[in-house]
Amino acid sequence: MENTKYDLIIIGAGPSGIFMAYELIKLNSKKKILMIEQGKKVEDRFCPIEKTGKCIKCKPLCHITNGFSGAGAFSDGKLSLYNEEDTEIHVGGNLHEYLGIENTKKLIDYTDSIYLEFGADPKIEGLEYKEEIKKIKDKAKEVDLTLYDVPVRHLGTEKAHELYGRLEQFLIDNGVEIMFNTVVEDLIVQNNVIKGVRTKPAKYVEDAEYTDLVDIYAETVVIGVGRKGAKWLSDMCARHNINSRAGIVDIGVRYELPDKFMADVNKYMYEAKFIGRVGPYKDKVRTFCQNPSGFVSTEVYDKNITLANGHSYKDRKSTNTNLALLCSHRFNYPFNEPIKYGRNVAENSNQLGNGNILVQRLGDIFNGKRTWEKELQTNSVVPTQKSAVAGDITYALGYRTMTNILEFIKALDKVIPGFAHPDNLLYSPEIKFYSNQVIIDNNFETSIKNLYSIGDGGGLTRGLMMASCSGVHLARIYNEK
Ligand SMILES: Cc1cc2nc3c(=O)[nH]c(=O)nc-3n(C[C@H](O)[C@H](O)[C@H](O)COP(=O)(O)OP(=O)(O)OC[C@H]3O[C@@H](n4cnc5c(N)ncnc54)[C@H](O)[C@@H]3O)c2cc1C
């Protein structure tokens, strides 16, 4: 493999990279494509929590976020679409700033059609109950919250897994080489031009002293490393002077409450996107990734940092809904390292949970006390994540984050009665890391010639649909070169 020359290397086999490779095949590109992925094939990805009930922190890498289909494999598989009448794209990042609204809508339609071709459920949630949704919107407005109703196609975790399995086979059958269990350790850059990548086996991912690195060369390199690769990408920006600007970090909690309180919202929209600047700081707080009848999950990042997340299956159901409540944090001067800040919060929180995420009853937070395990056992809301340790999340989340979240919960309770019920659960921390925002031109090219950035990692997108769209779009640009 040493010194092999490819036309194109795609780093990361998440939705952004997959859809780039897919579209190049569809465009009859004859380019020699190599995808390098530090995780495993999708069919070899299993989260042991299904059997053990507890997160065992898989080595060398967490199955939830690494491997073919990236963070998409165990995601809820909600593909965010748009309403015909929308004049803005409300979710999924900044792609529309490069493409314009109408082109973005067309791109979503096209990318959605690929998901359908590979087996997505034809049903779209959130189109039927316009009158009811309007009533909720109006109620939200009264408490200074905005509700964005974005139709979603729900794959479901188990179906997403199967769908991406079919895509994996399609890429392999059509000549895309995929190197699994291989970490891209470094980029090879000469005179501001990308030349290739430096790799090592995934089992040495945490071994900074490992020296037996293998160089692989290509004309063009695309970075699609997702949030999992955000820190690596920030390091690359610093090491190779790739133009970037300080990004943000989204910090908050995974909130779990009974389906019965969320029944209307779940029925009318499946996922509701509430956003508001409530509380003294006027920071943007938002709901994200709502999972009706779902399960709270954990994801493990490097150095065992363990975060909360959530998903739901198409067939297997709990009686709880979970969703993220997130605040965006931006830092300027003298400190401007959002990833570092987020990691510190996560480390503090994990330390208090003996390496696990924490869970606390809302009522206990308001009463200024920690939650004890025995109290959870009699709590009306039974946690769906058994690894979570009962404790006090307020020790670890900053005052500002905590205040934002509590004010937001109180405001949303006026729209969704029961949203602030004392038995509802907060899991901490849920954090969305983005690398320093990589500065790209209209063709998604970075300041390094022939080095491109797509998907969530460089801060362009947030979510499955837009990450996938960014790959399709770059394939079209690249094919024209
Ligand atoms: C539990 C969970 C539920 C989710 N639910 C939803 C949902 O319902 N709807 C939605 O829109 N979004 C959801 N998301 C988010 C969604 O999965 C991501 O937005 C999407 O996967 C981003 O795609 P990507 O291609 O940018 O990156 P990723 O999917 O993160 O893929 C990046 C890939 O790059 C690999 N990689 C990273 N660094 C390196 C390196 N140095 N060398 C080699 N390989 C590397 C990683 O192993 C990974 O496989 C969820 C995420 C999780 C974890």
The ligand as an ORCA input file, in Angstrom:
! r2SCAN-3c Opt
* xyz 0 1
  C     -26.745      8.651     18.787
  C     -26.828      9.650     17.652
  C     -28.079      9.986     17.134
  C     -28.162     10.890     16.062
  N     -29.398     11.129     15.518
  C     -29.486     11.938     14.436
  C     -30.733     12.121     13.775
  O     -31.736     11.498     14.116
  N     -30.789     12.991     12.717
  C     -29.692     13.682     12.282
  O     -29.807     14.462     11.340
  N     -28.493     13.501     12.878
  C     -28.354     12.640     13.931
  N     -27.133     12.435     14.497
  C     -25.979     13.173     13.944
  C     -25.514     12.544     12.622
  O     -25.202     11.200     12.840
  C     -24.299     13.326     12.103
  O     -24.722     14.657     11.882
  C     -23.761     12.763     10.793
  O     -23.423     11.413     10.930
  C     -22.527     13.576     10.339
  O     -21.952     12.987      9.205
  P     -20.413     13.227      8.849
  O     -20.149     12.472      7.607
  O     -20.114     14.669      8.863
  O     -19.578     12.613     10.063
  P     -19.680     11.252     10.887
  O     -20.957     10.555     10.664
  O     -19.317     11.604     12.281
  O     -18.535     10.343     10.262
  C     -17.170     10.663     10.370
  C     -16.353      9.394     10.237
  O     -14.969      9.765     10.167
  C     -14.204      8.835     10.886
  N     -12.959      9.506     11.302
  C     -12.832     10.566     12.124
  N     -11.546     10.932     12.233
  C     -10.842     10.067     11.466
  C      -9.455      9.911     11.186
  N      -8.537     10.750     11.687
  N      -9.073      8.882     10.389
  C      -9.989      8.016      9.849
  N     -11.315      8.129     10.074
  C     -11.740      9.142     10.874
  C     -15.069      8.442     12.080
  O     -14.704      7.158     12.552
  C     -16.472      8.456     11.448
  O     -16.861      7.169     10.991
  C     -26.986     11.524     15.543
  C     -25.739     11.192     16.070
  C     -25.642     10.263     17.116
  C     -24.272      9.919     17.650
*
